[in-house]
Amino acid sequence: MTYFPIFQAITHYANPALETALAHAPVTVTADPAECAFQFNPVGTAKYKSSCDTVKSNLARLSVNYANVAAPPGTTASVQIGDEIIPPMRLISPRY
């Protein structure tokens, strides 16, 4: 019950620029829900293979909040930041 308010407060006080960016350019992940696993990997051993899981794992690693949008079966995951759609291959193979 307190998980989300605590992290929202941390973002607000520790990284107000991120909070402002998320408010002005919300992030959404559009993907086939059947391809998306629950993103819980506390010890870093999970291996995500689907485009949805890889994208969401990368966004979580970067501390980016996102909303989910259901897509038709077989759809490759995509991310939209504000009005810009990010090509899936840029998301699956980050350069960091």
Contacts in CASP RR format, 6 or more apart in sequence:
PFRMAT RR
TARGET T0000
AUTHOR 0000-0000-0000
METHOD contacts of the structure
MODEL  1
MTYFPIFQAITHYANPALETALAHAPVTVTADPAECAFQFNPVGTAKYKS
SCDTVKSNLARLSVNYANVAAPPGTTASVQIGDEIIPPMRLISPRY
11 18 0 8 1.000
11 19 0 8 1.000
11 22 0 8 1.000
12 19 0 8 1.000
18 63 0 8 1.000
22 64 0 8 1.000
22 65 0 8 1.000
24 82 0 8 1.000
25 81 0 8 1.000
25 82 0 8 1.000
26 67 0 8 1.000
26 81 0 8 1.000
26 82 0 8 1.000
27 59 0 8 1.000
27 64 0 8 1.000
27 65 0 8 1.000
27 66 0 8 1.000
27 67 0 8 1.000
27 79 0 8 1.000
27 80 0 8 1.000
27 81 0 8 1.000
27 82 0 8 1.000
28 66 0 8 1.000
28 67 0 8 1.000
28 68 0 8 1.000
28 69 0 8 1.000
28 79 0 8 1.000
28 80 0 8 1.000
29 52 0 8 1.000
29 55 0 8 1.000
29 56 0 8 1.000
29 59 0 8 1.000
29 66 0 8 1.000
29 67 0 8 1.000
29 68 0 8 1.000
29 69 0 8 1.000
29 77 0 8 1.000
29 78 0 8 1.000
29 79 0 8 1.000
30 69 0 8 1.000
30 70 0 8 1.000
30 71 0 8 1.000
30 75 0 8 1.000
30 77 0 8 1.000
30 78 0 8 1.000
30 79 0 8 1.000
30 80 0 8 1.000
31 51 0 8 1.000
31 52 0 8 1.000
31 55 0 8 1.000
31 68 0 8 1.000
31 69 0 8 1.000
31 70 0 8 1.000
31 71 0 8 1.000
31 75 0 8 1.000
31 76 0 8 1.000
31 77 0 8 1.000
31 78 0 8 1.000
32 52 0 8 1.000
32 70 0 8 1.000
32 71 0 8 1.000
32 72 0 8 1.000
32 73 0 8 1.000
32 74 0 8 1.000
32 75 0 8 1.000
32 77 0 8 1.000
33 68 0 8 1.000
33 70 0 8 1.000
33 71 0 8 1.000
34 73 0 8 1.000
35 50 0 8 1.000
35 51 0 8 1.000
35 52 0 8 1.000
35 53 0 8 1.000
35 74 0 8 1.000
35 77 0 8 1.000
36 50 0 8 1.000
36 52 0 8 1.000
36 53 0 8 1.000
36 56 0 8 1.000
36 68 0 8 1.000
36 77 0 8 1.000
37 48 0 8 1.000
37 50 0 8 1.000
37 52 0 8 1.000
37 53 0 8 1.000
39 53 0 8 1.000
39 56 0 8 1.000
39 57 0 8 1.000
39 60 0 8 1.000
40 46 0 8 1.000
41 57 0 8 1.000
46 57 0 8 1.000
48 54 0 8 1.000
48 56 0 8 1.000
48 57 0 8 1.000
50 77 0 8 1.000
51 76 0 8 1.000
51 77 0 8 1.000
51 88 0 8 1.000
51 92 0 8 1.000
52 77 0 8 1.000
54 77 0 8 1.000
54 91 0 8 1.000
54 92 0 8 1.000
55 77 0 8 1.000
55 78 0 8 1.000
55 79 0 8 1.000
55 88 0 8 1.000
55 91 0 8 1.000
55 92 0 8 1.000
56 66 0 8 1.000
56 77 0 8 1.000
58 91 0 8 1.000
58 92 0 8 1.000
58 94 0 8 1.000
59 66 0 8 1.000
59 79 0 8 1.000
66 79 0 8 1.000
71 77 0 8 1.000
76 88 0 8 1.000
77 88 0 8 1.000
77 91 0 8 1.000
78 85 0 8 1.000
78 86 0 8 1.000
78 87 0 8 1.000
78 88 0 8 1.000
78 91 0 8 1.000
79 85 0 8 1.000
79 86 0 8 1.000
79 91 0 8 1.000
80 86 0 8 1.000
END
